[in-house]
Amino acid sequence: MEDMVHFIENPETSTLRLNTDAISHLGNAFLEADDADLKLQLLELIKRHSDFVLDTSDKIISRQRLHMKAVK
């Protein structure tokens, strides 16, 4: 009988992973697009997703710092 270990992903990690996948997909679509207007629209979506991922990362880091305690 095989032992299986299941890992539960926290919401922050899921959010970052899914949005990183979205940025990767948009980046590939940008590279494949021939139309200049489509490239501009994709670039705008990439910027918005990047801003979201960076903002979420800052929130995660700030939240983790709140759990730190000073040692006296």
C-alpha positions as CSV (number, residue, x, y, z in Angstrom):
1,M,0.0,0.0,0.0
2,E,1.4,3.4,-1.0
3,D,1.5,6.3,1.5
4,M,0.2,9.5,0.0
5,V,0.9,12.9,1.3
6,H,-1.5,15.7,0.4
7,F,-0.5,19.3,0.7
8,I,-3.2,21.9,1.2
9,E,-2.3,25.2,-0.6
10,N,-3.1,28.4,1.2
11,P,-5.3,31.0,-0.6
12,E,-2.4,33.4,-1.1
13,T,-0.2,30.8,-2.8
14,S,-3.1,29.7,-5.0
15,T,-3.8,33.3,-6.0
16,L,-0.2,34.0,-6.9
17,R,0.2,30.7,-8.8
18,L,-3.0,31.2,-10.8
19,N,-2.2,34.8,-11.7
20,T,1.4,34.0,-12.5
21,D,0.0,31.4,-14.9
22,A,-2.3,34.0,-16.4
23,I,0.6,36.4,-17.0
24,S,2.5,33.6,-18.6
25,H,-0.4,32.8,-20.9
26,L,-0.9,36.5,-21.8
27,G,2.9,36.9,-22.5
28,N,2.7,34.0,-24.9
29,A,-0.3,35.4,-26.6
30,F,1.5,38.8,-26.9
31,L,4.4,37.1,-28.6
32,E,2.2,35.3,-31.1
33,A,-0.1,38.3,-31.9
34,D,0.4,40.0,-35.2
35,D,-2.0,42.9,-34.7
36,A,-0.6,46.0,-33.0
37,D,-4.0,46.8,-31.4
38,L,-4.2,43.3,-29.9
39,K,-0.7,43.6,-28.6
40,L,-1.6,46.9,-26.8
41,Q,-4.6,45.2,-25.2
42,L,-2.6,42.2,-24.1
43,L,0.1,44.5,-22.7
44,E,-2.5,46.4,-20.7
45,L,-3.8,43.0,-19.3
46,I,-0.2,42.0,-18.4
47,K,0.4,45.2,-16.6
48,R,-2.9,44.9,-14.6
49,H,-2.1,41.3,-13.6
50,S,1.5,42.1,-12.7
51,D,0.2,44.9,-10.5
52,F,-2.2,42.5,-8.8
53,V,0.5,39.9,-8.2
54,L,3.0,42.5,-6.8
55,D,0.3,44.0,-4.5
56,T,-0.7,40.5,-3.3
57,S,2.9,39.7,-2.6
58,D,3.3,42.8,-0.5
59,K,0.2,41.9,1.5
60,I,1.5,38.4,2.2
61,I,4.8,39.7,3.3
62,S,3.2,42.3,5.5
63,R,0.9,39.8,7.0
64,Q,3.7,37.4,7.8
65,R,5.7,40.1,9.5
66,L,2.7,40.8,11.8
67,H,3.2,37.3,13.3
68,M,6.8,38.0,14.3
69,K,7.6,38.7,18.0
70,A,10.5,40.6,19.4
71,V,12.8,38.6,21.6
72,K,13.9,40.4,24.8
